[in-house]
Amino acid sequence: MAQKNDTQLLLVAMLICLGIVGFGGWWFLHRGGNTLLHRDTPTLASSDAETAGIPVKERFSEGEKILIYQNTTMEKEEGISAIATGDWQSAITELEASLAKNPNDPEALIYLNNARIGNQNSYVIAALVPITSQLDGAQELLRGVAQAQAEINQKGGINGTPVRIIIGDDSNDGEIAADIARALVEDDRVLGAIGHFSSQVSLAAANIYQQGELVAISPTSTSVDLSTAGSYIFRTVPSDRFTGTTLSRYLLQTLDKQKVAIFYNSESNYSQSLTNAFTTALLADGGETVAEFDLSSVMFNPSSAVKQAVTQGAEAIVLATDSTVLNSALDVIVANDRQLPLLGGDSLYKATVLEKAGNEAEAMVVTIPWHILANLDSPFSQSSLQLWKAQVNWRTALAYDALLVLAEAIATDPTRSGIQQALGTLDVPVSGASGPIRFLPSGDRNQALQLVKIEAGDRTGFGYDFVPINE
């Protein structure tokens, strides 16, 4: 009997020990080790299960918590702690010190701008970005928002009232974006939203913004479907109709090619929109699509697809792909091995393309709304270089434009309905990073696009650069 009791006691002790160790491991990963984990894997996206489990209120921050852990400094953590307790002066000091160490951190600058406002009255704008799934894209957007916020507030705000930014992480997920949109509609402080990143996510939230009469301006969603999403939906990026027409004319007039093979993603609204816009423009201009390949298909084989495209008479390849199938698009570029000219939409404007397929992608032409090398002397380009200590891209420029034009509308009438009316009837276009900001009746940006070509160079450090084509 004594031996049996001893065995039971030993089992209980072992279970308690395992419980303590397990809890300690959980605590370290989720609390004590959280910063270290994100620092070690700064671009690793959370799993769908982890992302879906984050409560909506935990996805927002005005500076009371960190949402981006990449390259987090101790000073940034101290600054966030100070904001959480309302110690604005300490927050300002710590965040300024953090930015001195890491000047390329847009989250820190936004929180610094907010800390400088403190408890003052302010106009509140939400910036909605895909932190936990597309970190690079999220930071590119936030840099534009942060820069515009800093410039507006340094000039005295909007009619004397500063701009406060709420950052929201939508994980580039439509359901989460819809929940975020509902929360913003219910928050009377919020006068407008900048976002979302992808067309599919913007479309998932558009009806909620429309019904709640809250203006949403996307700097990066190009789907044609957004043109009919409602009178409260705007964007500072031109729609895919502009992209399709630009690519078609370059193909036919500059390359003197008529027959193309299109590679797309049937599960992406952006990809389908660009494919349809391009094929419509191509047919109208006298060209022909001889083959289409769906990169999302489990049967897709890049080498076989390229061979089939050549066999069917394709004279060029158009990559109407989105970021979710980027690796497959890179496989197509490599399989093509510079046989056929390559053209693509703005989703291919990524350093990853230069890094992983630079040699095979050389001479590929991509359409984007703005390129810094074509605008080096502009005030935005100069100030962004000084602020971020690096060159920015079109996503940053158009996010900057989104806040500038929102600020102009707020200055006219700081109510939700007044902002919508002001944006729809701009008498004088707002001068933005990418030129005059004009909206069509559909809410689309009325602006020409920039063509860039991949060429050998050392500006990015990968041996290849995107270089503007002057036409």
C-alpha positions as a Markdown table, in Angstrom:
| # | Residue | x | y | z |
|---|---|---|---|---|
| 1 | Met | 0.0 | 0.0 | 0.0 |
| 2 | Ala | 2.8 | 2.4 | 0.9 |
| 3 | Gln | 4.5 | 1.6 | -2.5 |
| 4 | Lys | 1.2 | 2.4 | -4.3 |
| 5 | Asn | 0.9 | 5.7 | -2.4 |
| 6 | Asp | 4.5 | 6.6 | -3.2 |
| 7 | Thr | 3.8 | 5.9 | -6.9 |
| 8 | Gln | 0.7 | 8.1 | -6.9 |
| 9 | Leu | 2.6 | 11.0 | -5.2 |
| 10 | Leu | 5.4 | 10.6 | -7.7 |
| 11 | Leu | 2.9 | 10.9 | -10.6 |
| 12 | Val | 1.2 | 13.9 | -9.1 |
| 13 | Ala | 4.6 | 15.6 | -8.6 |
| 14 | Met | 5.5 | 14.9 | -12.2 |
| 15 | Leu | 2.2 | 16.3 | -13.5 |
| 16 | Ile | 2.6 | 19.5 | -11.4 |
| 17 | Cys | 6.2 | 19.9 | -12.7 |
| 18 | Leu | 5.1 | 19.4 | -16.3 |
| 19 | Gly | 2.3 | 21.9 | -15.8 |
| 20 | Ile | 4.8 | 24.5 | -14.4 |
| 21 | Val | 7.2 | 24.0 | -17.3 |
| 22 | Gly | 4.4 | 24.1 | -19.9 |
| 23 | Phe | 3.0 | 27.3 | -18.4 |
| 24 | Gly | 6.5 | 28.9 | -18.2 |
| 25 | Gly | 7.1 | 28.0 | -21.9 |
| 26 | Trp | 3.7 | 29.5 | -22.9 |
| 27 | Trp | 4.4 | 32.7 | -20.9 |
| 28 | Phe | 7.8 | 33.1 | -22.5 |
| 29 | Leu | 6.5 | 32.7 | -26.0 |
| 30 | His | 3.4 | 34.9 | -25.5 |
| 31 | Arg | 4.6 | 37.5 | -23.0 |
| 32 | Gly | 8.2 | 37.5 | -22.0 |
| 33 | Gly | 9.5 | 36.2 | -25.4 |
| 34 | Asn | 7.1 | 38.0 | -27.7 |
| 35 | Thr | 9.5 | 40.8 | -28.7 |
| 36 | Leu | 12.4 | 38.4 | -29.3 |
| 37 | Leu | 10.3 | 36.1 | -31.4 |
| 38 | His | 9.2 | 39.0 | -33.7 |
| 39 | Arg | 12.7 | 40.3 | -33.9 |
| 40 | Asp | 14.1 | 37.0 | -35.0 |
| 41 | Thr | 11.4 | 36.4 | -37.6 |
| 42 | Pro | 10.3 | 39.9 | -38.6 |
| 43 | Thr | 8.7 | 39.0 | -41.9 |
| 44 | Leu | 7.0 | 35.8 | -40.8 |
| 45 | Ala | 3.2 | 36.0 | -41.1 |
| 46 | Ser | 1.0 | 34.6 | -38.3 |
| 47 | Ser | -1.0 | 31.5 | -39.2 |
| 48 | Asp | -4.6 | 31.9 | -40.1 |
| 49 | Ala | -5.6 | 30.4 | -36.8 |
| 50 | Glu | -3.5 | 32.8 | -34.8 |
| 51 | Thr | -4.6 | 35.8 | -36.9 |
| 52 | Ala | -8.3 | 34.9 | -36.6 |
| 53 | Gly | -8.0 | 34.6 | -32.8 |
| 54 | Ile | -7.0 | 38.2 | -32.2 |
| 55 | Pro | -9.9 | 40.2 | -30.8 |
| 56 | Val | -10.8 | 43.3 | -32.9 |
| 57 | Lys | -10.0 | 45.7 | -30.1 |
| 58 | Glu | -6.5 | 44.2 | -29.8 |
| 59 | Arg | -5.9 | 45.0 | -33.5 |
| 60 | Phe | -5.9 | 48.8 | -32.9 |
| 61 | Ser | -3.3 | 51.0 | -31.3 |
| 62 | Glu | -2.9 | 54.8 | -30.9 |
| 63 | Gly | 0.5 | 54.1 | -29.2 |
| 64 | Glu | -0.6 | 52.2 | -26.1 |
| 65 | Lys | 0.8 | 49.0 | -27.5 |
| 66 | Ile | 3.2 | 47.8 | -30.2 |
| 67 | Leu | 1.8 | 46.2 | -33.3 |
| 68 | Ile | 5.1 | 45.9 | -35.3 |
| 69 | Tyr | 7.9 | 44.1 | -33.5 |
| 70 | Gln | 10.5 | 44.2 | -36.3 |
| 71 | Asn | 13.6 | 46.0 | -35.1 |
| 72 | Thr | 11.9 | 47.1 | -31.9 |
| 73 | Thr | 14.2 | 49.1 | -29.6 |
| 74 | Met | 14.1 | 49.3 | -25.8 |
| 75 | Glu | 13.3 | 53.1 | -26.2 |
| 76 | Lys | 10.3 | 52.3 | -28.3 |
| 77 | Glu | 9.0 | 49.9 | -25.7 |
| 78 | Glu | 9.6 | 52.5 | -23.0 |
| 79 | Gly | 7.8 | 55.1 | -25.1 |
| 80 | Ile | 4.8 | 52.8 | -25.5 |
| 81 | Ser | 4.7 | 52.1 | -21.8 |
| 82 | Ala | 4.7 | 55.9 | -21.2 |
| 83 | Ile | 1.8 | 56.5 | -23.6 |
| 84 | Ala | -0.2 | 53.8 | -21.8 |
| 85 | Thr | 0.1 | 55.7 | -18.6 |
| 86 | Gly | -0.4 | 59.1 | -20.1 |
| 87 | Asp | 3.2 | 60.3 | -19.5 |
| 88 | Trp | 3.4 | 62.2 | -22.7 |
| 89 | Gln | 6.8 | 63.9 | -22.2 |
| 90 | Ser | 8.5 | 60.6 | -21.4 |
| 91 | Ala | 6.9 | 59.0 | -24.4 |
| 92 | Ile | 8.1 | 61.8 | -26.6 |
| 93 | Thr | 11.7 | 61.5 | -25.3 |
| 94 | Glu | 11.8 | 57.7 | -25.6 |
| 95 | Leu | 10.2 | 57.6 | -29.1 |
| 96 | Glu | 12.6 | 60.3 | -30.4 |
| 97 | Ala | 15.5 | 58.3 | -29.1 |
| 98 | Ser | 14.1 | 55.2 | -30.8 |
| 99 | Leu | 13.8 | 56.9 | -34.1 |
| 100 | Ala | 17.3 | 58.2 | -33.8 |
| 101 | Lys | 18.4 | 54.5 | -33.7 |
| 102 | Asn | 15.8 | 53.3 | -36.2 |
| 103 | Pro | 14.6 | 56.2 | -38.4 |
| 104 | Asn | 12.8 | 53.8 | -40.8 |
| 105 | Asp | 10.1 | 52.8 | -38.3 |
| 106 | Pro | 6.8 | 54.4 | -39.3 |
| 107 | Glu | 4.9 | 53.0 | -36.3 |
| 108 | Ala | 7.2 | 54.8 | -33.9 |
| 109 | Leu | 6.8 | 58.1 | -35.8 |
| 110 | Ile | 3.0 | 57.8 | -35.7 |
| 111 | Tyr | 3.0 | 57.1 | -32.0 |
| 112 | Leu | 5.4 | 60.0 | -31.5 |
| 113 | Asn | 3.1 | 62.3 | -33.4 |
| 114 | Asn | 0.2 | 61.1 | -31.3 |
| 115 | Ala | 2.2 | 61.6 | -28.1 |
| 116 | Arg | 3.0 | 65.2 | -29.0 |
| 117 | Ile | -0.8 | 65.8 | -29.2 |
| 118 | Gly | -1.3 | 64.2 | -25.8 |
| 119 | Asn | -4.8 | 65.0 | -24.5 |
| 120 | Gln | -5.5 | 67.8 | -26.9 |
| 121 | Asn | -8.5 | 67.7 | -29.1 |
| 122 | Ser | -7.7 | 66.1 | -32.5 |
| 123 | Tyr | -9.1 | 64.8 | -35.7 |
| 124 | Val | -8.9 | 61.0 | -35.7 |
| 125 | Ile | -8.0 | 59.0 | -38.8 |
| 126 | Ala | -7.6 | 55.2 | -39.0 |
| 127 | Ala | -4.8 | 53.6 | -41.0 |
| 128 | Leu | -5.6 | 50.0 | -41.8 |
| 129 | Val | -2.7 | 47.8 | -42.9 |
| 130 | Pro | -1.9 | 44.0 | -43.1 |
| 131 | Ile | 0.8 | 43.8 | -40.4 |
| 132 | Thr | 0.5 | 40.1 | -39.6 |
| 133 | Ser | 0.5 | 38.9 | -43.2 |
| 134 | Gln | 2.2 | 41.6 | -45.4 |
| 135 | Leu | 4.5 | 43.4 | -43.1 |
| 136 | Asp | 6.6 | 45.1 | -45.8 |
| 137 | Gly | 3.4 | 46.4 | -47.5 |
| 138 | Ala | 2.0 | 47.5 | -44.1 |
| 139 | Gln | 5.1 | 49.5 | -43.3 |
| 140 | Glu | 5.2 | 51.1 | -46.8 |
| 141 | Leu | 1.7 | 52.4 | -46.3 |
| 142 | Leu | 2.4 | 53.6 | -42.7 |
| 143 | Arg | 5.4 | 55.6 | -43.8 |
| 144 | Gly | 3.2 | 57.6 | -46.1 |
| 145 | Val | 0.6 | 58.2 | -43.4 |
| 146 | Ala | 3.3 | 59.0 | -40.8 |
| 147 | Gln | 5.0 | 61.5 | -43.0 |
| 148 | Ala | 1.8 | 63.3 | -44.0 |
| 149 | Gln | 0.7 | 63.4 | -40.3 |
| 150 | Ala | 4.0 | 64.9 | -39.2 |
| 151 | Glu | 3.9 | 67.5 | -41.9 |
| 152 | Ile | 0.3 | 68.5 | -41.3 |
| 153 | Asn | 0.8 | 68.8 | -37.5 |
| 154 | Gln | 4.0 | 70.7 | -37.8 |
| 155 | Lys | 2.1 | 73.2 | -39.9 |
| 156 | Gly | -0.4 | 73.7 | -37.1 |
| 157 | Gly | -2.8 | 70.9 | -37.9 |
| 158 | Ile | -6.1 | 71.2 | -39.8 |
| 159 | Asn | -7.4 | 74.7 | -39.0 |
| 160 | Gly | -5.4 | 74.5 | -35.7 |
| 161 | Thr | -6.5 | 71.0 | -34.8 |
| 162 | Pro | -3.8 | 68.2 | -35.1 |
| 163 | Val | -4.3 | 64.8 | -36.7 |
| 164 | Arg | -4.2 | 61.6 | -34.6 |
| 165 | Ile | -3.7 | 58.3 | -36.2 |
| 166 | Ile | -5.1 | 54.9 | -35.1 |
| 167 | Ile | -3.3 | 52.0 | -36.6 |
| 168 | Gly | -5.4 | 48.9 | -37.3 |
| 169 | Asp | -4.0 | 45.5 | -38.4 |
| 170 | Asp | -6.5 | 43.7 | -40.7 |
| 171 | Ser | -4.1 | 40.8 | -41.5 |
| 172 | Asn | -5.2 | 41.2 | -45.2 |
| 173 | Asp | -8.2 | 39.2 | -44.3 |
| 174 | Gly | -11.7 | 40.2 | -45.6 |
| 175 | Glu | -13.7 | 39.0 | -42.5 |
| 176 | Ile | -11.3 | 40.7 | -40.1 |
| 177 | Ala | -11.4 | 43.9 | -42.2 |
| 178 | Ala | -15.2 | 43.8 | -42.1 |
| 179 | Asp | -15.1 | 43.6 | -38.3 |
| 180 | Ile | -12.6 | 46.4 | -38.2 |
| 181 | Ala | -14.8 | 48.6 | -40.4 |
| 182 | Arg | -17.8 | 48.0 | -38.0 |
| 183 | Ala | -15.7 | 49.0 | -35.1 |
| 184 | Leu | -14.6 | 52.2 | -36.8 |
| 185 | Val | -18.1 | 53.1 | -37.9 |
| 186 | Glu | -19.2 | 52.8 | -34.3 |
| 187 | Asp | -16.4 | 55.0 | -33.1 |
| 188 | Asp | -17.7 | 58.6 | -33.4 |
| 189 | Arg | -14.2 | 60.0 | -33.1 |
| 190 | Val | -13.1 | 58.5 | -36.4 |
| 191 | Leu | -13.6 | 60.8 | -39.4 |
| 192 | Gly | -12.0 | 58.6 | -42.1 |
| 193 | Ala | -10.1 | 55.4 | -42.9 |
| 194 | Ile | -7.0 | 54.9 | -45.1 |
| 195 | Gly | -7.0 | 51.3 | -46.4 |
| 196 | His | -7.2 | 48.6 | -47.1 |
| 197 | Phe | -4.2 | 47.0 | -48.8 |
| 198 | Ser | -5.6 | 44.4 | -51.3 |
| 199 | Ser | -8.7 | 44.8 | -53.5 |
| 200 | Gln | -10.3 | 41.7 | -52.1 |
| 201 | Val | -10.1 | 43.0 | -48.5 |
| 202 | Ser | -11.2 | 46.6 | -49.5 |
| 203 | Leu | -14.2 | 45.1 | -51.2 |
| 204 | Ala | -15.1 | 42.9 | -48.1 |
| 205 | Ala | -15.3 | 46.1 | -46.0 |
| 206 | Ala | -16.6 | 48.6 | -48.5 |
| 207 | Asn | -20.3 | 48.0 | -47.9 |
| 208 | Ile | -19.9 | 48.5 | -44.2 |
| 209 | Tyr | -18.1 | 51.9 | -44.7 |
| 210 | Gln | -20.8 | 52.8 | -47.2 |
| 211 | Gln | -23.7 | 52.0 | -44.9 |
| 212 | Gly | -22.0 | 53.6 | -42.0 |
| 213 | Glu | -21.2 | 56.7 | -44.0 |
| 214 | Leu | -17.5 | 56.7 | -43.2 |
| 215 | Val | -15.1 | 57.6 | -46.0 |
| 216 | Ala | -12.5 | 54.9 | -46.8 |
| 217 | Ile | -9.6 | 55.8 | -49.1 |
| 218 | Ser | -7.4 | 52.9 | -50.4 |
| 219 | Pro | -3.9 | 53.8 | -51.6 |
| 220 | Thr | -3.3 | 50.3 | -53.2 |
| 221 | Ser | -6.6 | 48.6 | -54.1 |
| 222 | Thr | -7.0 | 48.7 | -57.9 |
| 223 | Ser | -9.9 | 46.4 | -58.7 |
| 224 | Val | -12.5 | 47.7 | -61.1 |
| 225 | Asp | -15.2 | 46.4 | -58.8 |
| 226 | Leu | -14.4 | 49.2 | -56.3 |
| 227 | Ser | -15.6 | 51.7 | -58.8 |
| 228 | Thr | -19.2 | 50.8 | -58.0 |
| 229 | Ala | -18.7 | 50.1 | -54.2 |
| 230 | Gly | -20.3 | 53.3 | -53.1 |
| 231 | Ser | -20.0 | 57.1 | -52.8 |
| 232 | Tyr | -18.0 | 56.8 | -49.6 |
| 233 | Ile | -15.3 | 54.7 | -51.2 |
| 234 | Phe | -12.3 | 56.4 | -52.8 |
| 235 | Arg | -8.8 | 55.5 | -53.8 |
| 236 | Thr | -5.6 | 57.4 | -54.6 |
| 237 | Val | -4.4 | 54.7 | -56.9 |
| 238 | Pro | -5.8 | 54.4 | -60.4 |
| 239 | Ser | -8.0 | 51.5 | -61.2 |
| 240 | Asp | -7.0 | 48.4 | -63.3 |
| 241 | Arg | -8.7 | 50.0 | -66.3 |
| 242 | Phe | -5.8 | 52.4 | -66.5 |
| 243 | Thr | -3.3 | 49.6 | -66.0 |
| 244 | Gly | -4.9 | 47.4 | -68.6 |
| 245 | Thr | -4.9 | 50.2 | -71.2 |
| 246 | Thr | -1.3 | 51.2 | -70.4 |
| 247 | Leu | 0.0 | 47.6 | -70.8 |
| 248 | Ser | -1.9 | 47.0 | -74.0 |
| 249 | Arg | -0.6 | 50.1 | -75.7 |
| 250 | Tyr | 2.9 | 49.4 | -74.6 |
| 251 | Leu | 2.7 | 45.8 | -75.9 |
| 252 | Leu | 1.2 | 46.8 | -79.3 |
| 253 | Gln | 2.9 | 50.1 | -80.0 |
| 254 | Thr | 6.3 | 49.8 | -78.4 |
| 255 | Leu | 7.0 | 46.1 | -78.5 |
| 256 | Asp | 5.0 | 45.6 | -81.7 |
| 257 | Lys | 3.5 | 42.4 | -80.4 |
| 258 | Gln | -0.1 | 41.2 | -80.8 |
| 259 | Lys | -0.4 | 37.8 | -79.2 |
| 260 | Val | 0.0 | 37.2 | -75.5 |
| 261 | Ala | -0.4 | 34.5 | -72.9 |
| 262 | Ile | -1.8 | 35.7 | -69.5 |
| 263 | Phe | -0.9 | 34.2 | -66.2 |
| 264 | Tyr | -3.3 | 35.0 | -63.4 |
| 265 | Asn | -4.9 | 33.9 | -60.0 |
| 266 | Ser | -8.5 | 32.9 | -60.3 |
| 267 | Glu | -8.9 | 33.2 | -56.5 |
| 268 | Ser | -7.8 | 36.9 | -56.4 |
| 269 | Asn | -10.2 | 39.8 | -57.2 |
| 270 | Tyr | -7.3 | 42.0 | -58.1 |
| 271 | Ser | -5.8 | 39.4 | -60.5 |
| 272 | Gln | -9.2 | 38.8 | -62.2 |
| 273 | Ser | -9.8 | 42.5 | -62.5 |
| 274 | Leu | -6.4 | 43.2 | -64.1 |
| 275 | Thr | -6.8 | 40.2 | -66.4 |
| 276 | Asn | -10.3 | 41.4 | -67.6 |
| 277 | Ala | -9.1 | 45.0 | -68.0 |
| 278 | Phe | -6.1 | 44.1 | -70.0 |
| 279 | Thr | -7.9 | 41.6 | -72.3 |
| 280 | Thr | -10.6 | 44.1 | -72.9 |
| 281 | Ala | -8.1 | 46.8 | -73.9 |
| 282 | Leu | -6.0 | 44.4 | -75.9 |
| 283 | Leu | -9.0 | 43.2 | -78.0 |
| 284 | Ala | -10.2 | 46.8 | -78.6 |
| 285 | Asp | -6.7 | 47.7 | -79.8 |
| 286 | Gly | -6.4 | 44.7 | -82.1 |
| 287 | Gly | -4.4 | 42.3 | -80.1 |
| 288 | Glu | -5.2 | 38.7 | -79.1 |
| 289 | Thr | -5.0 | 36.5 | -76.0 |
| 290 | Val | -3.8 | 33.0 | -77.2 |
| 291 | Ala | -3.6 | 31.3 | -73.8 |
| 292 | Glu | -4.5 | 31.8 | -70.1 |
| 293 | Phe | -3.0 | 30.0 | -67.2 |
| 294 | Asp | -4.3 | 29.9 | -63.6 |
| 295 | Leu | -1.4 | 29.9 | -61.1 |
| 296 | Ser | -3.7 | 28.9 | -58.2 |
| 297 | Ser | -4.5 | 25.5 | -59.9 |
| 298 | Val | -3.0 | 22.5 | -58.3 |
| 299 | Met | -2.2 | 21.2 | -61.8 |
| 300 | Phe | -0.2 | 24.3 | -62.7 |
| 301 | Asn | 3.4 | 23.7 | -64.0 |
| 302 | Pro | 5.4 | 26.7 | -64.9 |
| 303 | Ser | 7.7 | 25.0 | -67.4 |
| 304 | Ser | 4.9 | 23.3 | -69.2 |
| 305 | Ala | 2.8 | 26.4 | -69.2 |
| 306 | Val | 5.5 | 28.5 | -70.8 |
| 307 | Lys | 6.2 | 25.8 | -73.4 |
| 308 | Gln | 2.5 | 25.7 | -74.2 |
| 309 | Ala | 2.3 | 29.5 | -74.5 |
| 310 | Val | 5.1 | 29.5 | -77.0 |
| 311 | Thr | 3.5 | 26.6 | -79.0 |
| 312 | Gln | 0.2 | 28.5 | -79.2 |
| 313 | Gly | 1.9 | 31.5 | -80.7 |
| 314 | Ala | 2.3 | 33.8 | -77.7 |
| 315 | Glu | 4.7 | 36.7 | -78.5 |
| 316 | Ala | 4.7 | 38.0 | -74.9 |
| 317 | Ile | 3.7 | 37.0 | -71.4 |
| 318 | Val | 1.5 | 39.2 | -69.1 |
| 319 | Leu | 1.7 | 38.4 | -65.4 |
| 320 | Ala | -1.6 | 39.6 | -64.0 |
| 321 | Thr | -0.7 | 38.0 | -60.6 |
| 322 | Asp | -1.1 | 39.1 | -57.0 |
| 323 | Ser | 1.1 | 38.8 | -54.0 |
| 324 | Thr | -0.4 | 35.4 | -52.8 |
| 325 | Val | 1.0 | 33.6 | -55.9 |
| 326 | Leu | 4.3 | 35.6 | -56.1 |
| 327 | Asn | 6.4 | 32.5 | -55.9 |
| 328 | Ser | 4.6 | 30.9 | -58.8 |
| 329 | Ala | 5.0 | 34.1 | -60.8 |
| 330 | Leu | 8.7 | 34.0 | -60.1 |
| 331 | Asp | 8.7 | 30.3 | -61.3 |
| 332 | Val | 7.2 | 31.5 | -64.6 |
| 333 | Ile | 9.8 | 34.2 | -65.0 |
| 334 | Val | 12.6 | 31.7 | -64.5 |
| 335 | Ala | 11.0 | 29.1 | -66.8 |
| 336 | Asn | 10.6 | 31.7 | -69.5 |
| 337 | Asp | 14.3 | 32.4 | -69.3 |
| 338 | Arg | 13.9 | 35.6 | -71.3 |
| 339 | Gln | 12.4 | 33.9 | -74.3 |
| 340 | Leu | 9.3 | 36.1 | -74.4 |
| 341 | Pro | 8.9 | 39.8 | -73.3 |
| 342 | Leu | 7.4 | 40.0 | -69.8 |
| 343 | Leu | 4.8 | 42.6 | -68.6 |
| 344 | Gly | 3.0 | 42.9 | -65.3 |
| 345 | Gly | 0.9 | 44.8 | -62.9 |
| 346 | Asp | 2.0 | 46.8 | -59.8 |
| 347 | Ser | 1.9 | 43.7 | -57.6 |
| 348 | Leu | 5.2 | 42.6 | -59.2 |
| 349 | Tyr | 6.9 | 45.8 | -58.0 |
| 350 | Lys | 8.7 | 44.1 | -55.2 |
| 351 | Ala | 12.3 | 43.7 | -54.1 |
| 352 | Thr | 11.7 | 39.9 | -54.0 |
| 353 | Val | 11.4 | 39.9 | -57.8 |
| 354 | Leu | 14.8 | 41.6 | -58.2 |
| 355 | Glu | 16.4 | 39.4 | -55.6 |
| 356 | Lys | 15.2 | 36.0 | -56.7 |
| 357 | Ala | 14.6 | 36.4 | -60.5 |
| 358 | Gly | 16.6 | 39.5 | -61.4 |
| 359 | Asn | 18.6 | 38.0 | -64.3 |
| 360 | Glu | 15.6 | 36.2 | -65.8 |
| 361 | Ala | 13.3 | 39.2 | -65.2 |
| 362 | Glu | 15.6 | 41.7 | -66.9 |
| 363 | Ala | 13.7 | 43.9 | -69.3 |
| 364 | Met | 10.3 | 43.0 | -67.7 |
| 365 | Val | 8.0 | 46.0 | -67.8 |
| 366 | Val | 5.7 | 46.8 | -64.8 |
| 367 | Thr | 3.0 | 49.5 | -64.4 |
| 368 | Ile | 3.0 | 51.5 | -61.2 |
| 369 | Pro | 1.4 | 54.9 | -60.3 |
| 370 | Trp | 4.6 | 56.6 | -59.2 |
| 371 | His | 8.4 | 56.1 | -59.1 |
| 372 | Ile | 10.9 | 58.2 | -57.1 |
| 373 | Leu | 13.5 | 58.4 | -59.9 |
| 374 | Ala | 10.9 | 60.1 | -62.1 |
| 375 | Asn | 10.2 | 62.6 | -59.3 |
| 376 | Leu | 13.5 | 63.1 | -57.5 |
| 377 | Asp | 13.1 | 66.9 | -57.3 |
| 378 | Ser | 9.6 | 66.9 | -55.8 |
| 379 | Pro | 9.1 | 68.2 | -52.3 |
| 380 | Phe | 7.7 | 64.8 | -51.2 |
| 381 | Ser | 10.7 | 62.9 | -52.5 |
| 382 | Gln | 13.2 | 65.2 | -50.9 |
| 383 | Ser | 11.4 | 65.2 | -47.5 |
| 384 | Ser | 10.9 | 61.4 | -47.6 |
| 385 | Leu | 14.6 | 60.8 | -48.2 |
| 386 | Gln | 15.5 | 63.0 | -45.3 |
| 387 | Leu | 12.9 | 61.5 | -43.0 |
| 388 | Trp | 13.3 | 57.8 | -43.7 |
| 389 | Lys | 17.0 | 57.8 | -44.8 |
| 390 | Ala | 16.0 | 55.7 | -47.8 |
| 391 | Gln | 14.0 | 55.9 | -51.0 |
| 392 | Val | 10.3 | 55.1 | -50.8 |
| 393 | Asn | 8.0 | 53.5 | -53.3 |
| 394 | Trp | 4.6 | 54.2 | -54.8 |
| 395 | Arg | 2.7 | 52.6 | -51.9 |
| 396 | Thr | 4.2 | 55.2 | -49.5 |
| 397 | Ala | 3.5 | 58.0 | -51.9 |
| 398 | Leu | -0.1 | 57.2 | -52.4 |
| 399 | Ala | -0.8 | 56.6 | -48.7 |
| 400 | Tyr | 0.7 | 60.1 | -48.2 |
| 401 | Asp | -1.7 | 61.4 | -50.8 |
| 402 | Ala | -4.6 | 59.7 | -49.0 |
| 403 | Leu | -4.1 | 61.5 | -45.8 |
| 404 | Leu | -3.4 | 64.8 | -47.5 |
| 405 | Val | -6.7 | 64.7 | -49.4 |
| 406 | Leu | -8.6 | 63.6 | -46.3 |
| 407 | Ala | -7.1 | 66.6 | -44.4 |
| 408 | Glu | -8.2 | 68.9 | -47.2 |
| 409 | Ala | -11.8 | 67.6 | -46.9 |
| 410 | Ile | -11.8 | 67.8 | -43.1 |
| 411 | Ala | -10.7 | 71.4 | -43.4 |
| 412 | Thr | -13.8 | 72.1 | -45.5 |
| 413 | Asp | -16.3 | 70.3 | -43.2 |
| 414 | Pro | -15.1 | 68.0 | -40.3 |
| 415 | Thr | -18.1 | 65.8 | -40.4 |
| 416 | Arg | -18.4 | 62.3 | -42.0 |
| 417 | Ser | -20.9 | 63.4 | -44.6 |
| 418 | Gly | -19.2 | 66.7 | -45.1 |
| 419 | Ile | -15.9 | 64.9 | -45.8 |
| 420 | Gln | -17.6 | 62.7 | -48.4 |
| 421 | Gln | -19.1 | 65.7 | -50.2 |
| 422 | Ala | -15.8 | 67.6 | -50.1 |
| 423 | Leu | -13.9 | 64.8 | -51.7 |
| 424 | Gly | -16.5 | 64.4 | -54.4 |
| 425 | Thr | -16.4 | 68.1 | -55.4 |
| 426 | Leu | -12.8 | 69.2 | -55.1 |
| 427 | Asp | -12.7 | 72.6 | -56.8 |
| 428 | Val | -9.0 | 72.7 | -56.8 |
| 429 | Pro | -7.0 | 69.4 | -56.9 |
| 430 | Val | -4.9 | 68.7 | -53.9 |
| 431 | Ser | -1.2 | 68.7 | -54.7 |
| 432 | Gly | 0.1 | 65.3 | -53.6 |
| 433 | Ala | 3.3 | 63.2 | -53.8 |
| 434 | Ser | 2.2 | 61.8 | -57.1 |
| 435 | Gly | 0.8 | 65.0 | -58.6 |
| 436 | Pro | -2.7 | 66.6 | -58.5 |
| 437 | Ile | -5.2 | 64.4 | -56.7 |
| 438 | Arg | -8.4 | 64.3 | -58.7 |
| 439 | Phe | -11.3 | 61.8 | -58.2 |
| 440 | Leu | -13.6 | 60.6 | -61.0 |
| 441 | Pro | -17.3 | 60.4 | -60.0 |
| 442 | Ser | -16.7 | 56.7 | -59.2 |
| 443 | Gly | -14.2 | 57.7 | -56.5 |
| 444 | Asp | -11.3 | 56.5 | -58.7 |
| 445 | Arg | -8.1 | 58.4 | -59.0 |
| 446 | Asn | -7.7 | 60.2 | -62.3 |
| 447 | Gln | -4.1 | 59.9 | -63.1 |
| 448 | Ala | -1.7 | 58.4 | -65.7 |
| 449 | Leu | 0.5 | 55.5 | -64.8 |
| 450 | Gln | 4.3 | 55.1 | -64.9 |
| 451 | Leu | 6.0 | 52.2 | -66.7 |
| 452 | Val | 9.2 | 50.8 | -65.2 |
| 453 | Lys | 11.6 | 48.3 | -66.6 |
| 454 | Ile | 14.0 | 45.9 | -64.7 |
| 455 | Glu | 17.6 | 46.7 | -65.6 |
| 456 | Ala | 21.0 | 45.9 | -64.2 |
| 457 | Gly | 22.0 | 48.3 | -61.4 |
| 458 | Asp | 23.1 | 48.7 | -57.8 |
| 459 | Arg | 20.5 | 51.0 | -56.3 |
| 460 | Thr | 18.7 | 48.2 | -54.5 |
| 461 | Gly | 21.7 | 46.0 | -53.7 |
| 462 | Phe | 20.3 | 43.0 | -55.7 |
| 463 | Gly | 22.1 | 43.8 | -59.0 |
| 464 | Tyr | 18.9 | 44.9 | -60.7 |
| 465 | Asp | 16.6 | 47.9 | -60.3 |
| 466 | Phe | 13.2 | 49.1 | -61.5 |
| 467 | Val | 13.9 | 52.0 | -63.7 |
| 468 | Pro | 11.3 | 54.5 | -65.2 |
| 469 | Ile | 10.6 | 54.3 | -68.9 |
| 470 | Asn | 10.4 | 57.8 | -70.3 |
| 471 | Glu | 7.7 | 57.9 | -73.0 |
